[in-house]
Amino acid sequence: MTAYAIAHLQPDSLPNQEVIGYIDGIQSTMDPYGGRFLVHVTPVEVVEGDWPGAVVVLEFPTIEAARAWYTSPAYQELAPLRTRNIPGDLVLVDGVAPDYDPRATAAALRAGSVV
């Protein structure tokens, strides 16, 4: 099942050379795990709440691939170029099946089942 790495980044200035190096190198860390960008350097339209900063969405073929990418030596070597310069949060999350229907989730919750 497809999985995602979602980052909410809050840069306080234009990218410096370290961040540019991170951007330049990240795809090569994702390639062995089938990762690709879905959202990157795209303005967000806030329609509810407060969302300072930017969002990045990466897609991987499985949650295991996403975890393997994140913990890989190649990414762990590159990550400090971003984390030293841009505060933010990063989560890994499994997607839903292509036939997912939220009504089934609602029915399970009504029945008292844990989803």
C-alpha positions, -999 to +999 in steps of 0.1 A: +000+000+000+013+034-009+028+054+020+038+091+024+063+112+042+047+145+050+067+175+063+055+207+077+085+230+074+088+265+088+117+283+071+124+317+085+146+329+056+155+321+020+174+289+015+211+290+023+238+269+006+232+239+031+195+238+023+202+241-015+226+212-011+199+192+007+174+199-021+200+189-047+208+156-030+175+143-016+161+126-047+192+104-050+185+092-014+149+084-023+155+066-057+166+032-042+133+032-022+110+042-050+103+076-035+091+106-054+079+141-047+041+148-049+043+183-033+075+205-031+080+242-030+043+249-036+024+277-019-003+264+005-038+278+006-049+279+042-087+274+044-089+264+081-067+272+110-032+285+110-005+269+088+028+288+088+054+276+065+054+250+037+043+214+031+063+187+014+047+153+004+068+123-007+053+091-020+068+056-014+055+022-026+051+010+010+055+022+046+085-001+049+102+016+019+095+050+035+110+039+068+140+024+050+146+057+032+143+078+063+167+056+083+191+050+054+227+062+059+224+083+027+194+103+040+207+105+076+239+120+063+219+146+042+192+154+068+212+177+090+216+202+061+178+208+065+173+202+102+200+227+111+183+254+090+146+247+088+125+238+118+096+215+111+078+182+116+080+150+095+057+121+097+055+088+078+020+075+072+004+046+054-021+055+027-056+039+023-065+011-001-078+022-035-113+009-025-113+027+009-148+040+018-150+063+048-186+052+054-172+018+065-150+035+090-180+055+103-201+023+106-173+006+126-170+036+149-208+036+154-206-001+163-179+007+188-151-010+169-116+003+170-105+014+135 
